[in-house]
Amino acid sequence: MVNTKQLEWVRASKYYELSGETEGTVTTKRSSGQWIEGVHWRIAPDNRVWVNLVEVEKWVTGNQVATLKAVRQRKQKPLAA
């Protein structure tokens, strides 16, 4: 059994399993801009979608300050390829 509190990024398929959300709802959050690319989700080098559990939890709880801080950090530090 994996302790999800230790994980930050999981494949979208695992996120669907853990959260009960569907692929469609996640796609809507991504395409509508509710979730920010590089903060809440990203495309890995293998073209699979990964979800950041830590940042999504902040989004769920309405912790916008933490999300804005993550966006600022992302702008300062480019994503590794």
For each residue, the residues with C-beta under 8 A, 3 or more apart:
1:
2: 6 7
3: 6 7
4: 7 10 18 53
5:
6: 2 3
7: 2 3 4 10 53
8: 52 53 54
9: 42 50 51 52 53
10: 4 7 14 15 18 50 51 53
11: 14 15 48 49 50 51
12: 15 16 23 26 41 48 49 50 51
13: 16 17
14: 10 11 17 18
15: 10 11 12 18 19 21 26 51 53 56
16: 12 13 19 20 21 22 23 26
17: 13 14
18: 4 10 14 15 53
19: 15 16
20: 16
21: 15 16 25 26
22: 16 25 26
23: 12 16 26 27
24: 27 28
25: 21 22 28 29
26: 12 15 16 21 22 23 29 30 35 41 49 51
27: 23 24 30 31
28: 24 25 31 32 34
29: 25 26 32 34 35 40
30: 26 27 34 35 37 40 41 49
31: 27 28
32: 28 29
33: 36
34: 28 29 30 59
35: 26 29 30 39 40 41 56 59
36: 33 39 40 41 67 71
37: 30 40 41 42 43
38: 42 74 79
39: 35 36 52 55 67 70 71 74
40: 29 30 35 36 37 51 52 55 56 59 67
41: 12 26 30 35 36 37 49 50 51 52
42: 9 37 38 49 50 52 79
43: 37 47 48 49 50
44: 47 48 49 50
45: 81
46:
47: 43 44
48: 11 12 43 44
49: 11 12 26 30 41 42 43 44
50: 9 10 11 12 41 42 43 44
51: 9 10 11 12 15 26 40 41 56
52: 8 9 39 40 41 42 55 56
53: 4 7 8 9 10 15 18 56 57
54: 8 57 58
55: 39 40 52 58 59 66 67 70
56: 15 35 40 51 52 53 59 60
57: 53 54 60 61
58: 54 55 61 63 66 67 70
59: 34 35 40 55 56 62 63 67
60: 56 57
61: 57 58
62: 59
63: 58 59 66 67
64: 67 68
65: 68 69
66: 55 58 63 69 70
67: 36 39 40 55 58 59 63 64 70 71
68: 64 65 71 72
69: 65 66 72 73
70: 39 55 58 66 67 73 74
71: 36 39 67 68 74 75
72: 68 69 75 76
73: 69 70 76 77
74: 38 39 70 71 77 79
75: 71 72
76: 72 73
77: 73 74
78:
79: 38 42 74
80:
81: 45
